[in-house]
């Protein structure tokens, strides 16, 4: 079975910093996508993953914002800046979200190896079983 290749991308976070995700890279990556509904589920994934793996993995939160009209994008960015202190990549156009096959209304957590191959994708709220699959996938890469 042929592995799926991760899309390379460049997005800005809420602080205006451009972040580029290209492969190969030094560490495995976790891409955590969320729209308004899915964002509620992200912390249940990211907190335990970060507590377990810390800086040995790159974690990128990506806000799915293609529904935000151009007129309100500055306001949306300022809300992220005010409410969230860690960087969140803002996908206003929806290009990155679409290339990763985002399932709307739920968190989408994707594990990408150093070479850019997608190893695992989990959606919805974190459960102990889903987190164990994520842990095993990441441990196999470290």
Backbone as a chain_set.jsonl record, in Angstrom:
{"seq": "XXXXXXXXXXXXXXXXXXXXXXXXXXXXXXXXXXXXXXXXXXXXXXXXXXXXXXXXXXXXXXXXXXXXXXXXXXXXXXXXXXXXXXXXXXXXXXXXXXXXXXXXXXXXXXXXXXXXXXXXXXXXXXXXXXXXXXXXXXXXXX", "coords": {"N": [[0.842, -1.19, 0.0], [0.608, 2.162, -0.903], [1.973, 4.913, 0.735], [0.425, 7.943, 1.853], [1.332, 11.161, 0.844], [2.263, 14.039, 2.66], [1.01, 17.322, 2.322], [2.981, 20.131, 1.582], [3.217, 23.36, 3.052], [2.591, 26.891, 3.658], [1.677, 29.128, 6.096], [0.262, 31.905, 7.937], [0.497, 32.779, 11.397], [-1.567, 33.926, 14.185], [-0.155, 36.064, 15.091], [1.08, 37.139, 12.96], [3.324, 35.882, 12.019], [4.98, 34.039, 9.528], [4.797, 30.627, 8.863], [6.44, 27.816, 7.698], [5.913, 24.618, 6.463], [7.719, 22.066, 5.525], [9.181, 19.164, 3.973], [11.98, 16.882, 3.845], [12.172, 16.939, 7.496], [13.524, 17.638, 10.797], [12.09, 16.479, 12.889], [9.197, 14.443, 13.705], [5.853, 15.461, 12.732], [2.88, 16.883, 14.08], [-0.213, 17.656, 12.983], [-2.893, 19.568, 13.773], [-6.061, 20.132, 13.052], [-8.854, 22.35, 13.212], [-12.174, 23.551, 13.03], [-14.716, 25.885, 14.024], [-16.345, 24.183, 15.66], [-14.709, 21.873, 15.844], [-12.437, 22.891, 17.075], [-12.978, 22.927, 19.756], [-12.317, 20.401, 20.585], [-9.607, 20.095, 20.319], [-7.695, 20.625, 22.425], [-7.925, 18.38, 24.08], [-6.513, 16.538, 22.665], [-3.939, 17.696, 22.119], [-2.75, 18.567, 24.553], [-2.188, 16.108, 26.134], [-0.467, 14.85, 24.284], [1.62, 16.683, 24.004], [2.513, 16.754, 26.669], [3.56, 14.214, 26.876], [5.468, 13.96, 24.781], [6.693, 16.423, 24.353], [9.163, 18.711, 23.153], [10.133, 16.97, 21.209], [8.595, 16.531, 19.058], [7.062, 18.307, 16.32], [4.418, 20.478, 16.681], [1.613, 21.666, 15.106], [-1.051, 23.738, 15.247], [-3.919, 24.268, 13.349], [-6.187, 26.554, 12.301], [-9.312, 26.284, 10.879], [-10.647, 28.396, 8.737], [-12.094, 29.117, 6.502], [-14.712, 29.893, 6.171], [-14.901, 32.43, 7.109], [-15.684, 35.649, 6.187], [-13.824, 37.862, 4.014], [-13.866, 40.518, 4.915], [-14.0, 40.263, 7.687], [-11.7, 39.041, 8.552], [-9.456, 40.307, 9.745], [-10.522, 40.958, 12.236], [-11.039, 38.371, 13.193], [-8.42, 37.385, 13.375], [-7.425, 39.109, 15.376], [-8.973, 38.281, 17.525], [-8.02, 35.672, 17.939], [-5.395, 36.349, 18.645], [-5.832, 37.693, 21.028], [-7.056, 35.759, 22.654], [-5.591, 33.349, 22.542], [-2.456, 32.298, 23.379], [-0.378, 30.713, 22.383], [1.082, 29.876, 19.154], [-1.188, 29.728, 16.424], [-1.93, 28.504, 13.309], [-3.472, 30.172, 10.622], [-5.87, 29.332, 8.395], [-7.337, 30.846, 6.156], [-8.059, 30.747, 3.451], [-8.546, 28.077, 3.023], [-7.109, 26.247, 1.589], [-4.984, 24.569, 2.571], [-6.328, 23.085, 4.463], [-8.158, 21.759, 2.814], [-6.413, 20.211, 1.2], [-5.572, 18.358, 3.042], [-7.819, 16.905, 3.498], [-9.856, 17.652, 5.363], [-12.207, 16.756, 7.813], [-15.153, 18.146, 8.555], [-16.367, 19.905, 11.493], [-15.157, 18.542, 13.554], [-12.213, 17.732, 15.478], [-9.221, 17.16, 13.673], [-6.525, 15.175, 13.644], [-3.322, 14.695, 12.578], [-0.583, 12.624, 11.946], [2.642, 13.029, 10.797], [5.507, 11.712, 9.306], [9.135, 12.275, 9.426], [9.915, 12.45, 6.768], [7.713, 13.274, 5.401], [5.564, 11.577, 5.013], [2.249, 10.587, 5.575], [1.292, 9.115, 8.487], [-0.779, 8.505, 10.234], [-4.205, 9.295, 10.883], [-6.533, 10.782, 12.943], [-9.847, 11.521, 14.021], [-12.325, 13.662, 15.552], [-13.329, 13.773, 19.069], [-10.708, 13.291, 21.505], [-9.947, 10.058, 22.676], [-9.07, 7.502, 25.063], [-8.266, 5.23, 23.565], [-7.791, 6.24, 20.955], [-5.757, 8.091, 21.544], [-3.772, 6.301, 22.382], [-3.173, 5.063, 19.934], [-2.059, 7.235, 18.591], [0.161, 7.737, 20.274], [1.614, 5.338, 19.922], [2.2, 5.511, 17.18], [3.813, 7.84, 17.119], [5.897, 7.066, 18.846], [7.056, 5.086, 17.301], [8.402, 6.598, 15.498], [10.348, 7.984, 16.821]], "CA": [[0.0, 0.0, 0.0], [1.388, 3.387, -1.027], [1.686, 5.9, 1.77], [-0.019, 9.253, 1.377], [2.313, 12.224, 1.054], [1.734, 15.243, 3.297], [1.149, 18.559, 1.546], [3.803, 21.184, 2.172], [2.428, 24.596, 3.062], [3.041, 28.062, 4.395], [0.55, 29.899, 6.619], [0.584, 32.874, 8.986], [-0.211, 32.606, 12.668], [-2.343, 35.099, 14.59], [0.775, 37.155, 15.39], [1.632, 37.603, 11.695], [4.541, 35.137, 11.669], [4.789, 33.015, 8.495], [5.356, 29.327, 9.23], [6.537, 26.929, 6.548], [5.987, 23.195, 6.801], [8.331, 21.372, 4.385], [9.806, 17.886, 4.315], [12.123, 16.274, 5.171], [12.471, 17.791, 8.635], [14.246, 16.961, 11.885], [11.197, 15.807, 13.837], [7.848, 14.161, 13.203], [4.915, 16.573, 12.894], [1.476, 16.675, 14.396], [-1.045, 18.726, 12.457], [-4.195, 19.498, 14.452], [-6.995, 21.032, 12.376], [-10.152, 22.513, 13.852], [-13.039, 24.683, 12.726], [-15.315, 26.371, 15.281], [-16.746, 23.025, 16.483], [-13.558, 20.994, 16.054], [-11.458, 23.53, 17.957], [-13.332, 22.568, 21.14], [-11.76, 19.074, 20.865], [-8.157, 20.088, 20.085], [-6.882, 20.543, 23.64], [-7.953, 16.994, 24.548], [-5.455, 15.828, 21.927], [-2.622, 18.316, 22.142], [-2.162, 18.588, 25.898], [-1.52, 14.851, 26.492], [0.634, 14.567, 23.351], [2.733, 17.554, 24.373], [3.036, 16.314, 27.971], [4.296, 12.968, 26.693], [6.566, 14.038, 23.811], [7.354, 17.727, 24.429], [9.768, 19.278, 21.95], [10.639, 15.957, 20.266], [7.702, 16.561, 17.89], [6.553, 19.627, 15.932], [2.96, 20.516, 16.745], [1.038, 22.823, 14.43], [-2.502, 23.888, 15.276], [-4.365, 24.975, 12.144], [-7.579, 26.968, 12.398], [-10.05, 26.197, 9.617], [-11.363, 29.675, 8.749], [-12.54, 29.462, 5.142], [-16.063, 30.466, 6.224], [-14.823, 33.812, 7.582], [-15.612, 36.587, 5.056], [-12.601, 38.678, 3.964], [-14.081, 41.718, 5.711], [-13.888, 39.966, 9.121], [-10.474, 38.281, 8.835], [-8.649, 41.05, 10.716], [-11.167, 40.782, 13.534], [-10.802, 36.979, 13.613], [-7.006, 37.311, 13.771], [-7.266, 39.789, 16.668], [-9.584, 37.427, 18.552], [-7.047, 34.606, 18.216], [-4.271, 36.972, 19.351], [-6.273, 38.043, 22.384], [-7.502, 34.597, 23.438], [-4.698, 32.19, 22.494], [-1.083, 32.805, 23.468], [0.518, 29.897, 21.556], [0.794, 30.13, 17.735], [-2.18, 28.949, 15.684], [-1.879, 28.867, 11.898], [-4.802, 30.591, 10.183], [-6.129, 28.931, 7.008], [-8.512, 31.58, 5.687], [-8.424, 30.328, 2.091], [-9.005, 26.689, 3.069], [-6.3, 25.4, 0.704], [-4.271, 23.545, 3.341], [-7.387, 22.26, 5.035], [-8.692, 20.918, 1.749], [-5.396, 19.233, 0.786], [-5.48, 17.319, 4.07], [-9.096, 16.198, 3.589], [-10.459, 17.96, 6.658], [-13.574, 16.337, 8.124], [-15.71, 19.298, 9.26], [-17.092, 19.768, 12.749], [-14.421, 17.757, 14.551], [-10.757, 17.838, 15.424], [-8.523, 16.235, 12.768], [-5.148, 15.106, 14.116], [-2.575, 13.951, 11.568], [0.822, 12.373, 12.265], [3.458, 13.017, 9.584], [6.891, 11.37, 9.639], [10.148, 13.275, 9.046], [10.028, 12.52, 5.314], [6.492, 13.815, 4.825], [4.542, 10.549, 4.793], [1.193, 10.586, 6.595], [1.31, 7.833, 9.18], [-2.032, 8.245, 10.948], [-5.153, 10.411, 11.005], [-7.625, 10.532, 13.883], [-10.805, 12.626, 14.018], [-13.282, 13.71, 16.652], [-12.737, 13.991, 20.385], [-9.689, 12.334, 21.928], [-10.339, 8.979, 23.589], [-7.857, 6.767, 25.439], [-7.855, 4.335, 22.469], [-7.216, 7.063, 19.88], [-4.482, 8.62, 22.028], [-2.792, 5.206, 22.355], [-2.733, 4.903, 18.538], [-1.172, 8.374, 18.327], [1.407, 7.505, 21.012], [2.367, 4.255, 19.258], [2.716, 6.036, 15.907], [4.917, 8.756, 17.396], [7.026, 6.294, 19.403], [7.72, 4.36, 16.206], [9.182, 7.578, 14.73], [11.379, 8.623, 17.665]], "C": [[0.886, 1.252, 0.0], [0.968, 4.363, 0.069], [1.273, 7.222, 1.132], [1.019, 10.307, 1.768], [1.626, 13.454, 1.662], [1.979, 16.445, 2.393], [2.056, 19.529, 2.295], [3.008, 22.484, 2.086], [3.138, 25.702, 3.816], [1.795, 28.844, 4.8], [1.065, 30.896, 7.644], [-0.164, 32.524, 10.253], [-0.907, 33.915, 13.043], [-1.463, 36.29, 14.922], [1.454, 37.693, 14.125], [2.903, 36.897, 11.271], [4.199, 34.064, 10.633], [5.503, 31.746, 8.934], [5.302, 28.432, 8.005], [6.674, 25.5, 7.044], [6.444, 22.462, 5.538], [9.019, 20.103, 4.877], [10.975, 17.623, 3.386], [12.421, 17.319, 6.241], [13.065, 16.967, 9.764], [13.368, 16.132, 12.804], [9.896, 15.436, 13.149], [6.936, 15.357, 13.498], [3.534, 16.07, 13.289], [0.748, 17.892, 13.86], [-2.426, 18.551, 13.067], [-5.101, 20.563, 13.856], [-8.286, 21.143, 13.182], [-10.884, 23.727, 13.318], [-13.67, 25.097, 14.055], [-15.688, 25.2, 16.204], [-15.543, 22.15, 16.835], [-12.542, 21.56, 17.023], [-11.72, 23.18, 19.421], [-12.671, 21.248, 21.559], [-10.23, 19.045, 20.817], [-7.352, 19.895, 21.367], [-6.842, 19.128, 24.21], [-6.931, 16.115, 23.845], [-4.077, 16.383, 22.262], [-1.988, 18.296, 23.525], [-1.504, 17.254, 26.255], [-0.355, 14.495, 25.559], [1.846, 15.409, 23.73], [3.351, 17.121, 25.697], [3.901, 15.07, 27.814], [5.55, 13.134, 25.832], [7.303, 15.372, 23.804], [7.939, 18.179, 23.106], [10.334, 18.242, 20.966], [9.742, 15.833, 19.034], [7.319, 18.017, 17.594], [5.036, 19.562, 15.953], [2.485, 21.812, 16.089], [-0.48, 22.764, 14.546], [-2.913, 24.725, 14.077], [-5.858, 25.263, 12.268], [-8.202, 26.982, 11.003], [-10.992, 27.4, 9.568], [-11.908, 30.068, 7.386], [-13.941, 30.068, 5.11], [-16.062, 31.932, 6.661], [-14.708, 34.738, 6.368], [-14.362, 37.468, 5.157], [-12.707, 39.906, 4.864], [-13.816, 41.491, 7.204], [-12.604, 39.226, 9.495], [-9.571, 38.987, 9.844], [-9.212, 40.907, 12.121], [-10.916, 39.371, 14.069], [-9.364, 36.822, 14.113], [-6.811, 37.946, 15.151], [-7.884, 38.976, 17.806], [-8.654, 36.275, 18.931], [-5.882, 35.167, 19.031], [-4.626, 37.234, 20.81], [-6.511, 36.808, 23.246], [-6.488, 33.464, 23.534], [-3.262, 32.68, 22.407], [-0.08, 31.97, 22.665], [0.141, 30.09, 20.087], [-0.245, 29.162, 17.159], [-2.121, 29.431, 14.24], [-3.292, 29.107, 11.39], [-4.98, 30.263, 8.696], [-7.433, 29.573, 6.535], [-8.978, 31.101, 4.32], [-8.97, 28.895, 2.068], [-8.188, 25.74, 2.212], [-5.629, 24.252, 1.457], [-5.275, 22.553, 3.911], [-7.924, 21.268, 4.008], [-7.69, 19.843, 1.324], [-5.246, 18.096, 1.792], [-6.812, 16.598, 4.292], [-9.808, 16.402, 4.91], [-11.906, 17.495, 6.741], [-14.17, 17.406, 9.044], [-16.382, 18.93, 10.578], [-16.399, 18.938, 13.803], [-12.93, 18.01, 14.411], [-10.235, 16.799, 14.44], [-7.063, 16.288, 13.178], [-4.392, 14.17, 13.187], [-1.118, 13.85, 11.996], [1.575, 12.235, 10.946], [4.895, 12.698, 9.984], [7.857, 12.428, 9.109], [10.237, 13.485, 7.541], [8.757, 13.021, 4.633], [5.441, 12.778, 4.473], [3.526, 10.621, 5.932], [1.11, 9.186, 7.184], [-0.056, 7.48, 9.758], [-2.889, 9.508, 10.945], [-6.266, 9.964, 11.938], [-8.548, 11.748, 13.852], [-11.735, 12.523, 15.218], [-12.591, 13.964, 17.975], [-11.701, 12.92, 20.699], [-10.323, 11.305, 22.856], [-9.054, 8.266, 23.988], [-7.348, 5.869, 24.296], [-7.197, 5.116, 21.334], [-5.865, 7.627, 20.298], [-3.411, 7.528, 22.022], [-2.286, 4.972, 20.938], [-1.761, 6.021, 18.155], [0.179, 8.138, 19.007], [2.253, 6.437, 20.316], [2.975, 4.737, 17.947], [3.919, 6.943, 16.143], [6.137, 8.019, 17.952], [7.768, 5.538, 18.317], [8.618, 5.29, 15.378], [10.342, 8.18, 15.516], [12.479, 7.645, 18.05]], "O": [[1.802, 1.373, 0.813], [-0.218, 4.603, 0.297], [1.707, 7.57, 0.034], [1.511, 10.323, 2.896], [0.546, 13.853, 1.228], [3.037, 16.562, 1.775], [1.91, 19.722, 3.502], [2.222, 22.681, 1.159], [4.134, 25.485, 4.507], [0.961, 29.18, 3.959], [2.174, 30.75, 8.158], [-1.296, 32.04, 10.215], [-0.841, 34.894, 12.3], [-1.957, 37.413, 15.026], [2.296, 38.588, 14.2], [3.508, 37.27, 10.265], [3.265, 33.284, 10.817], [6.668, 31.783, 9.329], [4.264, 28.301, 7.356], [7.465, 25.218, 7.944], [5.665, 22.261, 4.606], [9.387, 19.99, 6.047], [10.971, 18.093, 2.248], [12.86, 18.43, 5.943], [13.102, 15.738, 9.693], [13.843, 15.185, 13.431], [9.528, 16.032, 12.137], [7.21, 16.158, 14.392], [3.093, 14.993, 12.887], [1.053, 19.024, 14.235], [-3.057, 17.508, 12.899], [-4.932, 21.753, 14.122], [-8.755, 20.163, 13.76], [-10.301, 24.801, 13.169], [-13.189, 24.689, 15.112], [-15.378, 25.228, 17.395], [-15.379, 21.738, 17.984], [-11.857, 20.81, 17.718], [-10.793, 23.14, 20.23], [-12.484, 21.001, 22.75], [-9.623, 18.06, 21.237], [-6.423, 19.087, 21.395], [-5.823, 18.72, 24.767], [-6.533, 15.073, 24.366], [-3.169, 15.643, 22.639], [-0.793, 18.03, 23.646], [-0.339, 17.26, 26.653], [0.632, 13.905, 25.999], [2.969, 14.906, 23.773], [4.574, 17.119, 25.839], [4.874, 14.895, 28.548], [6.58, 12.522, 26.114], [8.424, 15.451, 23.301], [7.302, 18.053, 22.06], [10.959, 18.624, 19.977], [10.076, 15.124, 18.084], [7.259, 18.849, 18.499], [4.436, 18.693, 15.32], [2.901, 22.906, 16.469], [-1.118, 21.857, 14.011], [-2.323, 25.774, 13.817], [-6.681, 24.35, 12.332], [-7.684, 27.608, 10.078], [-12.006, 27.43, 10.264], [-12.158, 31.248, 7.144], [-14.317, 30.694, 4.119], [-17.093, 32.602, 6.595], [-13.751, 34.635, 5.602], [-13.902, 37.779, 6.256], [-11.728, 40.289, 5.505], [-13.445, 42.428, 7.911], [-12.442, 38.824, 10.648], [-8.983, 38.336, 10.708], [-8.461, 40.752, 13.084], [-10.617, 39.192, 15.25], [-9.123, 36.201, 15.148], [-6.113, 37.389, 15.998], [-7.372, 38.984, 18.926], [-8.52, 35.942, 20.109], [-5.432, 34.541, 19.991], [-3.812, 37.019, 21.708], [-6.202, 36.812, 24.437], [-6.511, 32.696, 24.495], [-2.896, 33.392, 21.471], [0.978, 32.484, 22.3], [-1.004, 30.435, 19.793], [-0.184, 27.952, 17.378], [-2.248, 30.626, 13.974], [-4.204, 28.337, 11.691], [-4.315, 30.852, 7.844], [-8.486, 28.936, 6.516], [-10.18, 31.057, 4.061], [-9.763, 28.545, 1.194], [-8.52, 24.56, 2.106], [-5.698, 23.099, 1.03], [-5.083, 21.339, 3.844], [-8.116, 20.089, 4.304], [-8.071, 18.692, 1.112], [-4.838, 16.993, 1.428], [-6.914, 15.763, 5.19], [-10.305, 15.45, 5.511], [-12.723, 17.792, 5.869], [-13.736, 17.552, 10.186], [-16.888, 17.823, 10.76], [-16.987, 18.651, 14.846], [-12.451, 18.445, 13.364], [-10.751, 15.683, 14.381], [-6.427, 17.336, 13.071], [-4.761, 13.008, 13.022], [-0.492, 14.846, 12.359], [1.204, 11.434, 10.088], [5.446, 13.327, 10.888], [7.446, 13.365, 8.425], [10.594, 14.571, 7.084], [8.732, 13.175, 3.412], [4.518, 13.068, 3.711], [3.896, 10.705, 7.103], [0.886, 8.206, 6.474], [-0.45, 6.314, 9.775], [-2.38, 10.627, 10.996], [-6.865, 8.905, 11.75], [-8.086, 12.875, 13.678], [-11.91, 11.459, 15.812], [-11.415, 14.325, 18.013], [-11.797, 11.788, 20.224], [-11.136, 11.645, 23.715], [-8.039, 8.416, 23.308], [-6.14, 5.76, 24.084], [-6.163, 4.7, 20.811], [-4.927, 7.643, 19.501], [-2.257, 7.803, 21.691], [-1.098, 4.709, 20.746], [-0.762, 5.779, 17.478], [1.226, 8.319, 18.384], [3.46, 6.608, 20.142], [4.121, 4.416, 17.632], [4.93, 6.831, 15.449], [7.272, 8.313, 17.576], [8.984, 5.366, 18.403], [9.491, 4.823, 14.646], [11.222, 8.816, 14.936], [13.418, 8.018, 18.753]]}, "num_chains": 1, "name": "protein.A"}
